[in-house]
Amino acid sequence: QNEEKWDFVLVSDIHEMGSEKEIKRKKFLDELSKKGFTIKKIEDTKLFYGVRAPPHIFWKYQRLLTNPNSRQQNSSAYQDVPMTTRIRVVHFILQNTVTSDLEKLHDLMKKKVFEAAFPLHKKEEIREILKKKWARWRVLFKEQPIEQIRCYFGEKVALYFAWLGWYTYLLIFAAVAGLATVAAGATVFSSSQVSKEICNANNTIMCPLCDQNCSFWLLSDTCTYAKVTHMIDNEATVVFAIFMAIWATVFLELWKRERANVVTSWDLYGWDEEEEELALQLINNSQHEPRLYQHSYLRSTIVLILALLMITVLIGIAHALVIYRAMAVAVFTQSDTSLLSQHADIVAVLTGAVLHYLTIVVMTKVGRHTAPWALFPFLEKPRTSTQRENSFTMKIFLFQFFTHFSSLIYVAFFLGRVNGHPGHYVRIAGHWRLEECHPSGCITDLFIQMAVIMVLKQTISNIMEYLIPLISHQLRKKKKHPQRRSLMLGEEEEAEDPCKRQWLNNYELNEVNVFSLFNEYLEIVIQYSFTTIFVAAFPLAPLLALVNNVIEIHMDAIKMMRLRRRMVPRKAKDIGIWLQVLEAIGILAVIGNGLVIAITSDFIPVQVYKYMYSPCTRENHTNMDCSTGYINNSLSVFHIQDFEPHTKVLPVFKGEQIKEYRDYRNADDYTYTVQFWHIFAARLAFLILFEHVALCVKLIAAWYIPDVPQRVKNKILTEKHNHLREELRWVMLWKVPG
């Protein structure tokens, strides 16, 4: 029974005897044999090689990495090595075994000498528990079996699901707060004074939205749009933005405590990843010399230049989306379809958001394979696998972040603010005008953009993420399922090797690569960015994230247990560099939400009007809403004779010589009014105040909630004390001479 337990399986095509590939394969297998590995060969449509490591390798591993607190070491302790440890050690040796041609397994797989190398999903009790309690849709709302995940997939995967579960749990509070914000906005859907003024502005004639054959329009035509805007943009939004800044901090601080509890229970709190890698290198090759730390300013400069180049390309793509929206508005307003021409700006925003989503999908695929990131490992020369992973993580995250947010940044902070004014518009290539904001504000454009991207990303992307591995598995199974040979008359059926079916079933599963877990982290961290950075404009983001994560947890579980080969288990005591990324996002969330309220929202202009320009400042109006007259105050007048020569306006409102547009400009020379500068100063003051208050609250929350629980600290303290007492007892047994 013990002889049939295999740590790894190597798969190869059947090569001709004496061919270069066959010789290279034999050399690699010979190197493994020299190290004491047992190898079993099974031939089918492919060649399968089962690999089992000798016991002395695991004995060395345990001797080198035994907990120093334990004086008693069992010489046969290798028999109790967990399967996750066996797989991890064997995988390391396989990846670092060098043939006489100085080739490793990675090189041989590139040359198609071997097609695949993977550990096995086996019929064991823990796997059945996971399939029953985790990897199925029926247990959608049940607690995850983190300990069983750890025992089967290793600590790194278990920590990912523990973190994802914790994040999903705390999203409940953010989702409730977001719903409360939307509910508060819904109560003023029709009662907002600003919305009422827009809906009653039947005599307010606005400047045309395009230059050719566009008519003037009535402000009251956008009544519904104004109501939706003020449902999102109100005082509750400010409170929600501050709440989310605090929530992001509390989430991370509570996660640090949860992580400390988890890794302490796994006896990994003081584990050193570098020490483990050095131990594995020595087990594989006793003559191994450590690779020393080194730094090159030249390489760092080249890496920085390449990173800035990629960011510039992404900003260029954002500019392309801006150009599309400007052109789309011009085209749609001249459409023969009345619905399209009347709602050209909304259609341009929606189609622009869909185009942005498609850009994200394309750049995600292209960036990972063809971007300069492929050059970075050669330039940076990371010492360890962790350094390599951290470097790759930072660069891909920055790439993805700018891909997702560059267009949103334009909508949030530049839309309607760099477009000029009637008679002197800023134009693209001297032809297409940049878009303008609605008189009720720009925040609805940002709301639409975020809603479209999040909904599409969490529906289409997740469906594809599940269906592609499922279909791929079915196709592989159908294609590679061996055909049973028909028996001749009187011929007995040959007994099939019991390992053959197991190995074939594992081979038919989808391939797992080193980026499988990285992709899952990246997806959720980008989602976390959407949930926090511009959440003031889209309070429903936490709710969408919550629904997505509940599904995501079990979808990932099903993929790992049923559709993919077994991941190589890896040890970890935290989520790595992702924690630093999350902390950076938390700071960006404070800045982003402060900017959204100060710049994108109409909150500040309304407050300035209430306290400086409204009727309430001139006389005591106890029964009057102080925002009365705000809309008329926020519009500037324009003389038709000042239109640019090439502008052709349909003469809908004959006889009217003065039209209006959203801005704070003088009627005679179109320079900014004093009120514009008052609002500008108020925006700046609010931004500084908001960010300082929010950051102070974040710092206080981080101080108030200790990263490590007292119970964990006391446990570690007691262990250190007991260890030193034991050491002292050993010292006392030896009498000092004299």
C-alpha angles and dihedrals in degrees: 000000000000091000090064095059110103128186099202141004125216118200126203139170116250103262127193116267110264094016120137092250093050091051092049091049091051092049092053093047090047090055089053091049090053088057090055098259118155112226127195122191125208120180123208128128082322134027113256121196118193112207126202123179121226117253095245091068092062091042088057091047093053094044092051096045103032115139104264090220089069115079095177112080121180112219090212094048090119088080089069096050109133117244091243090058092047091053093046094050094045091047091053092050093047091051093048101041109116124205125215087265089060091248127140129204090265090057092047092051090051088054091049092244087127122023101196144359121194145149117244134258100223133194098255133142097253092053091053090050091053093047090050101040103029119013099062137077095237092073094052095133100034127106117270118249093235095170092054091046088054093049092051106033102021134246098295094060092040091053090050092055092042089053093044091049091049092048091049092049093052090045086071090072093045091047092051090049090049092050090048089052092051090045090052089051091048090059089063094040092114101011100060110119092219092052091047091054092052092047091050095044094107093146099043107105116199130206116261120270095228139030102238124062096334120138132219113262140207119253090223089065088078096054096124093046090053092051091052091048094054091045086063099031110059142106092282089063091063091052090047092051091053090046092053092050089055091042092055090053095045090048093055095043092049090046090054089054092046091049091051090053093047099047091043090056087051091049091239102114094107096031115136116212094195091053090052092051091049090050091051091049091053092047089052094043121010090198093058117134120206118250108242125228115264138172132196121194090197093057091045090052092051091048090050092049092050091048091050089048091056092047089051090053090051092049087051089054089052088053089052089056089050090052091049092053092048091050093042093056091050093049097042094049089059094046119125089226106093094207091054096045094046094050099032095133094052092045090050090052093048096046090043090054092050090048089050090053091051089049089053091051093048096043091047090058097039097042096055095054108028105027121106087261086093088066096048099081089056092046099042098034097203115212100219139025089252092055090048091050093047092050092048091046094054095048097045091045092052089048092050093043094055091042091055100037109032093086092042090053090055092050093046101045111015108031110108093003102081099036098095120221139281110299092022110047124168106241138197110237086349091289119070121059119227116246124270130220122248114258088251093056144273099268094096090060089056090045091054093045093051094042093052094047095045095045094047093043093049096044111032096030093047093046090051091044089059102033098048095058090042095051091040090053092050092049093048090048092051094044099045101035105120118243112235110238115240113243124238120233110285093008117130120225112256114239111251119232107254090226094055098074092044093050093046092049090052092045091054091059121094118276120260118212135186090266097056095097091033090059091053092050092047093051093052095042091052087049089050088054090055090046094055115020102059097013091124088070095043112032091173091067094094091051092052090046091050093052091045094050095050087056094037094058094057094036089056089046092053091047092050096044103035111016106034136055116257116284118237103253115239131192119237137161097198141008090271123219090351088082090060089047090052092049090051089050089051090057091045088051091060092048094042096049091044089054092046092054094040099042113013098038125070090224095106098044089050092050092047090051093048095052101033112023110020125103087255090072093056101044140001109275105172094170098041128094105239091220090066109128094019096125094051089046093052094054125085126207126241129195113228093220088066093065116121113266096249093052113113114193125186108241097236098140104040120193095026112118100176123063130175139235136176111270143085103255136135117256096228107048101006093236120146117278126230089255090061090059092045089054091045091053091046091051091051093046092048092048092052092044095045095048094045093048093045093046091047090051089049091052092047090049091049090051095043094052109057115222091225121042117238090241091060093045091050092048092052091045092051092048091051091048093049091047092052091046089052090049090050090051090054091049092051090056088066112069116218110239114253 
